[in-house]
Amino acid sequence: MRRTRLGARDASMLGLGMMGLEPLDDAQVRELFGTARELGVDVFDHADIYGSEWHACERRFGEALRLAPSERDAIVIQSKCGIQRDVGGFDFSAEHIVRQVEGSLEALRTDRLDVLLLHRPDALVEPEEVARAFAELESSGKVCAFGVSNHTPAQIELLRSAVRQPLIADQVQFGLGHAGLVAQGVAANMEGLPQSEMRDGGLVDWSRLNGVRLQAWSPFRRGFFAGSLFDRDAPKALRQALQRVADVHGLTPSGVAAAWIARHPAEIQTIVGTTRPERLREAAAGIDVRLSRAEWYELLAAAGYTIP
């Protein structure tokens, strides 16, 4: 399994998202976790809001695995907070952040989060509040490193005006079905083409310049949950291109979709949310395959983006 840096530590290029964990029984959770570890996956991505109630999926993880200290030390557990349940909106107040982290730690049966991400931007954010929460969580040893999700460079810089810890990661939706982060740069300066509109402040380039690791969530979805890359109603040209490249490299289409993300020199981590060990194996196989430039651009064009 290819490796990259996540802040100060080494981490797998593939991470396992835990949003679907709640319905699994103990044996299924252990099988999924065991498969991940066998493949070299050591990043496990949670959020306080995953599941039918606060911390439901985190609790399923903690109860089913009951990790020994050595097992816990060998993995990266990251979680997210900030999205509100029921009432809607976001809350980046110091009290909310600290309270939610403490709930996550209890549910996960661990003494610390390796990474805490702020879950989507809060339009009402006060950077000093975030800084106060992060300082408390770091000094108490409850969180080792911090980051964000779905933030633009300017939103990260605003947080940096007060937060003293490095913001090491930004988790964003990215993949062949949601590739605007790179497609807009490919078509830069093309007047009248919506693809060329810079909506995220050049996040991919900015992250490379500033040492922020991008993590791709929903990497195999089209649009904002419009369907899978592999559905029959996905673009035919894309399905054909995925299969052609898969045949060349001995992969499945999902392996190719993972390889496409991993090919980018930004070393974007892929967070795959499957609960099926065989799907995890397919994605993992693609991480170590280096696509050619021609293959990478062929797939981007087949996904419906303009290549000038």
N, C-alpha and C positions, 0 to 999 in steps of 0.2 A: 504493500500500500504506500503510495506516495505520501510524503510528509511535507508540512509547511510550518511556519511560525504563527502562533496565536499569542500575541503579546510576548512575554518572556519565555514561553515554553514551546516545545515541539508538539505538533498535533497532526492527526490524520487529515488528508484532503477531503475525505468523506465523513460526514457526521450523520447521526441517526436522530431524526425528529420524533418526539414522543407524544404528539398530539392525539394519536389514535390508540393510545395504550389502555385506556380505561376498560374496554370490554374484554380484554385478554385475561385468561386465568394465570395462575402462578407459573405453570409449566410453559405456557406460551410466551410469557415475558422472559423466562429464563432461556428458552430456546432462541428467541430473537436476540437477546443480549449476548448469549454465547456465540451465535453466528457472527455478530458484529465483532466481538473480540477475536474470534478465529481469523477474520478477514483483515484485522489490523485497525479496525475502527475504534477510536477511543474518545470521540466527542459525542456527547449525548445532550440533546437540545430540548429543554423544557420551557414551560411558561406557567405562571400562576393561574392563568385563565383556561388552560387546556382541560377539557372534561366537562361534566355536567354541573360541577360546583367548583369553588375555589380549590386549587391544588389537587384535583381528583387524579389526574394522570401522574403527577409527582408522587402522590401517595401510593398508587399502584406500583410504580417503580420501586419505591422504598420498601414496601411490604413484601413484594415478590422476591426481591434480590437480597435484601439484608446483607449488604456487601461487607466482607471482612476488610480490616484496615488496609491490607496490601492491595486488595482489589480496588478499593476506593482511591488509593493513591495513584493507581495506574491509569485512571481515566480523567477526562475533563467533563464535569457536570456544569452546564450553563443553564440559566433560567432567565426569564424575562418578566417584567412587571410594568404597570402603567395603564393598561387598558382596564376600564371599569366594566363590571358585570351589571346587567339589569338597567342601571341608570344611563348607560352610554357615556361616551367621551373618554377622557384620559385624566390621570392624576399623577403628576410628578412632584407632589409635595413631599417634603422630607418624611413626614409621619407615615404617609402611605407607602413609600418605598421601603422604609425600614420594617414596617409591619408586614408587608408582603414577603420580604426576604425571610423574615423569621418564620412565617408560615410555610414557605418553601423548604426551609431547612428541617423543620419538624416533619413535614410530609415525606421528604426524601430520606430521612433518617441519616443525615450527615451534619457535620459541624461547620461546613463552609461550601459556598459556591465558588467554583474556579473562575467563572465569568458571570457577570450580571449585565443584561442588556435592558435598556429602556425600550418598551414595546410600543413602537410608532411614536411620532412626534406629538407632544402636548402643546397646542397653540397658546395655552396659558402658562407655559413653563416660566419659572423664575430660576435662573441658573444658580443663584445662591442657595436655594432650597435643595437642589440636586447635589450641590457641593457639600452641604451639611450632611445629607444622608450618606453620600459616598465616603466622607471622612469618618463618620461613625462606624459604618460597616467595615471599612478597611482597618481601622484601629482596633476593632474588636475581633478581627480575624474571621469575620463571617463571609466576606467576599474578597477574593484575591485580585480580580481584575474587572474592568468595566468597559462597556460599549453601548451601542444603540442599535435600533433597527429602523429601516425605512427613512433615515434622515438624509438630508442634503448636506453638502459641505458647509453652507452658511449656518444651518441649524447645529451642526457639530461645533463649528467655531464659536457660536454663541455659548454653548455649554462650556467650551474650553476657557471662556473668559472668566469663569469662576471655579470650575472643577480643576483640581490639581493633579488628579490621577490621569495617566494616559487613557484615552478612549481607543481601545485596541481593535474593535470590530464594528461593522455595520451590516446587519442582516437585511437583505433586500430581495424582492422577488426577481428572479433572473433565470433564464434558460431560453431554449429555442422558441418557446411559445410566448416569451415576454422579454425580448432582447433589446428593448429600447436603450438600455444603458450603453450598449456598444453600437447599435445601429445608428443612433443619432450622430455619433462621431464619424462613422463611415460616410455619411451623406452630408457632412458639414458644408455650409455655404451654398447649398442647393435651394435657391429661392422657389417658394411655392410647394415644396415637398414637406408634408407634415413630419415625416421621419427626421428631418434635419433640425427640428425645433429642440433646443436644449432645455429640457424640463427639470433636470436634476443637478444643474450646476457643474456638469462634467465630473460626476462622482467617481467613475472608474479611474480616470487619470489623477484626480485629486487624491484618491485613496492610495495610489501607488507612490505619489510624492510625499504623503504624510504618514506612511506606515500603518494604515488602517486596513485590516483584513476584511474583505467583503465575504459574506456568506450568502449563498443562494438558497432561498426557501421556495417551496413549490416549483422545483426545477423542471418538472415534466408536465406542467399545466400550461394551457393556452389562456392568455389574457388574465383577467381577474376571475379565476375559477370558471372559465368557459368550457373546460373539458381537457382531456388528456391529449398529449402529442400523438398518442397511438390509437385514438378512437377512430372509428370509421368516418366520422364527420370532420376529422382533422384534414388539413389540406393534403390532397393526393400527392402533390409534388414533394411535400415534406416526408410523408410516409414512405414514398418510393426512395427518396434519397437516404433516409435513415436505414432502410433495409439494404440498399446497395453498399453503403459504407460498413454496415454490420457484417455483410458477407465477406468483405475484403479483410476485416480484422478479426473475424471469428467471435463477434459480439452479438448481443441482441440489440434491438433499437433503443431500449433504455440505456444499455451500456454505451451506445454511441452518443446519446444525449448527455450522459455524464462526461464522456470524453470530450465533447464539444466545450463544456464549461471548463474542464480542467486544462484544456489547451491554451487558454488565455494566459498571458504572462503575468497577470495580476495575481495568479494562484488563488482564484476564488474557491472557497470551500463549498462543496455541494452538501446541503442538508436534505436528505431524502426521508420522507415521512412514512415509508411503508411499514406495515406490521407483518409482512410476509418474508421469511428468511430467503426464499428463492429470488425475490425481487431485489433484496439487498445484495445478494451475490452478483446479480446482473449489473447493478450500478457499480459495485466495487470493481468488477472486471474492466470497466471502461476507464476508471481513474488512472490506471497505469499505461493506457494506450495513448500514444501521441499522434493525433491526427495531423495530416499535412495541411499546409496553408490552403491548398486548393480544396481539400475536403471541408475545411472549416468554413470557407466562404461559400462553397456550394450549398452547405446546409443552411447558412444564414439566408441565402437567396431563396432556397426552397421553402423557408418559413414565411416568405412573403415580403422580405425587406429588399430595398433597392441597393444594388451594388453598382456604383457609378462606373 
